[in-house]
Amino acid sequence: MNISMIEPRKLEELFKAWELLSSSLSYEEILNITLTQVCKLLNAEAASIFLWDAMENELFLKTSTNLSPEEARKIRVPLGKGIVGYVAHSGVHLNIVDAAKDERFYKDIDKLTGFQTKAILTVPLKVEDKLVGAVQLINKNDGTSFTEEDIALLIQFSRLTSIIFDKAQMHEEILQKRLIEYDLSLAHSLQMKLLPSQPLQKYGITVEGYYKAAKFVGGDYFDYVAMPGEKVFFTIGDISGKGPDASLLMSGVKAFLYAYLQMDKNVEEIALNLNRYFEENSPAEKFLTVFMGIYDRATSRIVYVNAGHESPILMKKNGELRMLEANCLILGAFSFWQSTITEIAFEPGDVILAYTDGISEAMNESDELFGYERIDRFMEEHIGKPETIVKDLPPAVKAHCGNAQQSDDISFLVIYREA
């Protein structure tokens, strides 16, 4: 439609509406201003705006001058169906003089509202090839039909409205993204506070850890704490999945462990009750792998449970490497779970590296894993200098991965005894 068909006075009003629209980025304000200006400029009885729901491939009635919000929420039209669905799908406007004679007309809407629809003018809302929705006018106040000038005016108005609406929607999406990022940043800060901030040096051993989430927050966890009787408890775990849900579950695991450590339980009892807790308090699809142990200074021994976790490496003072393999099933998956313990000597100069699969399965751009052989070589390169492992291992993994994106949480725990 040619813009020259529009009366200059109405065209001026159109651009006044443009100024009003461009002055606000509020989603609701844009819709309300649009409807008010449409009815005023085209002398229509009622106006409605339908927006496209891409997920459902439907148009939903966002707002209308002749329907309450409750009534409007009930109206959804499949794309391509009805008058408004046809217009949105085809991208072509429709000017219908007598709606009752058009087979695409939804008569149920008039029954719902008590409104008698006669003339309908519907124009798509699009930005370039991107569908936004459709604007629909119903009945002229003077009882006539919509004119060619009305069509030209509404098409121009819909173009302006679509651009501003798209801009406002993008603005809201940016704000929402920033809010989500803020929430995740806060969650990350809180999760980091759940992890020890300093190494533990107690009873002749040192325990230190490292953590980096694949997202803002994740499901990896490690902890260590001195216990009565010159003992040290340490653990590292990995909840299936990543993100806030895994992080929330892991915070519950920490709270549980601290409660049981206050009761001076042994590692077998702790693991058995942790399985019960996790099974009762997590979704069915979630499970936990965990390595936990207690070092006893009096015996120079470690008693540990490895519930389906990556096998930690015990490096003896002479460089010999041993795997502390899993001795029981993952936690949270089986109600019949049984705890099994293993006891090892932990002598001067010994080192344990316990890690999650974010290290062993870290991939480079050629999908090559960091793998167990590299971990073994790394440990051999650090014979006699365990205090540098926490500093050196993350760069080694990063050097292997190159520009490949981190796909899983990375965490590890180093326990070593003074030589």
Secondary structure, DSSP 8 states (H G I E B T S, - for coil): --GGGS-HHHHHHHHHHHHHHHT---HHHHHHHHHHHHHHHHTEEEEEEEEEETTTTEEEEEEESSS-HHHHHT-EEETTSHHHHHHHHH---EEES-GGG-TT--HHHHHHH------EEEEEEEETTEEEEEEEEEEETTS----HHHHHHHHHHHHHHHHHHHHHHHHHHHHHHHHHHHHHHHHHHHHHHHS-SS-EEETTEEEEEEEE-SSSS-SEEEEEEEETTTEEEEEEEEESS-SHHHHHHHHHHHHHHHHHHHTT--HHHHHHHHHHHHHHHS-TT--EEEEEEEEETTTTEEEEEEES----EEE-TTS-EEE----B--BSS-TT-----EEEE--TT-EEEEE-HHHHT-B-TT--B-HHHHHHHHHHHTTT-GGGHHHHHHHHHHHHHTTS---S-EEEEEEEE--
